[in-house]
Amino acid sequence: MTDITKIISKSWNSADVAEKAKYEKKHEEAKKNYEKAVAEYEKEHGKIEKKKRKSKKTASASKGKGSKTKKAKKESEDEGDEEDEEDDEEEDEEDEDEEAAKKSKKSKK
């Protein structure tokens, strides 16, 4: 994403005033059309509630995690999978122990 942004930024900054004016005019027209459409919509359906965005800092804090790289996330997931497998094995062993205990109680009777 950043490479594309750099290329576009370089292209925009090197454009002459006349070329920029062409795009700025299109932008103004599109903005007016958008504002007109929103006004018509709000007239018919009522005011649009704007949701506040969480800042990146707030969003990561609300997750209870810091910002992780893809690699760190993957490693974390892998560790979770290993823990799940260990838990499953422990449960299987406990089930086997319970069954063995039941069988030994029955055989003692």
C-alpha positions in Angstrom: 0.0 0.0 0.0 2.7 2.5 0.9 4.5 2.0 -2.5 1.4 2.8 -4.4 0.8 5.9 -2.2 4.3 7.1 -2.8 3.9 6.7 -6.6 0.6 8.5 -6.6 1.8 11.3 -4.3 4.9 11.8 -6.5 2.7 12.0 -9.6 0.3 14.5 -8.0 3.1 16.7 -6.7 4.7 16.8 -10.1 1.5 17.7 -12.0 1.1 21.2 -13.2 -1.6 23.6 -11.9 -3.8 23.2 -15.0 -3.9 19.4 -14.6 -4.6 19.6 -10.9 -7.4 22.1 -11.5 -9.1 19.6 -13.8 -9.3 17.0 -10.9 -10.1 19.6 -8.3 -13.1 20.7 -10.4 -14.3 17.1 -10.7 -13.8 16.8 -6.9 -15.9 19.9 -6.2 -18.7 18.7 -8.5 -18.7 15.2 -6.9 -18.8 16.8 -3.4 -21.8 19.0 -4.3 -23.7 16.0 -5.8 -22.9 14.0 -2.7 -24.1 16.7 -0.3 -27.3 17.2 -2.4 -28.0 13.4 -2.2 -27.4 13.3 1.5 -29.7 16.3 2.0 -32.5 14.6 0.0 -32.0 11.3 1.9 -32.1 13.1 5.3 -35.2 15.0 4.2 -37.0 11.7 3.5 -35.4 9.5 6.2 -34.2 11.8 8.9 -30.8 12.8 10.1 -28.0 10.3 9.6 -26.3 9.3 12.8 -22.5 9.4 12.4 -20.6 6.8 14.3 -17.4 7.8 15.9 -14.4 5.8 14.9 -12.1 4.4 17.4 -8.6 5.7 17.2 -6.0 3.0 16.5 -4.7 3.5 20.0 -8.2 3.0 21.5 -9.0 0.1 19.2 -6.0 -1.9 20.2 -6.5 -1.1 23.9 -10.1 -2.2 23.7 -9.0 -5.6 22.3 -6.8 -6.1 25.4 -3.8 -6.6 23.1 -1.1 -4.5 21.8 -0.4 -4.2 18.1 1.0 -7.5 16.8 2.7 -8.2 13.6 1.3 -10.9 11.4 4.1 -13.2 12.4 3.4 -12.6 16.1 -0.3 -13.2 15.6 0.5 -16.5 13.8 2.8 -17.6 16.5 0.2 -16.7 19.1 -2.4 -18.8 17.3 0.0 -21.7 16.9 0.7 -21.6 20.7 -3.1 -21.6 21.3 -3.5 -24.6 19.0 -0.8 -26.5 20.9 -2.4 -25.7 24.2 -5.8 -26.9 22.9 -4.2 -30.2 21.8 -2.5 -30.6 25.2 -5.8 -30.0 26.9 -7.6 -32.5 24.7 -4.9 -35.1 25.5 -5.2 -34.4 29.3 -9.0 -34.8 29.1 -8.7 -38.1 27.2 -6.3 -39.4 29.9 -8.7 -38.3 32.6 -11.6 -40.1 30.9 -9.5 -43.2 30.5 -8.5 -43.0 34.2 -12.2 -42.6 35.2 -13.2 -45.6 33.1 -10.4 -47.7 34.6 -11.4 -46.7 38.1 -15.1 -47.7 37.4 -14.0 -51.0 36.0 -11.8 -51.7 39.0 -14.7 -50.8 41.4 -17.0 -53.2 39.5 -14.4 -56.0 39.6 -13.9 -55.6 43.4 -17.7 -56.0 44.0 
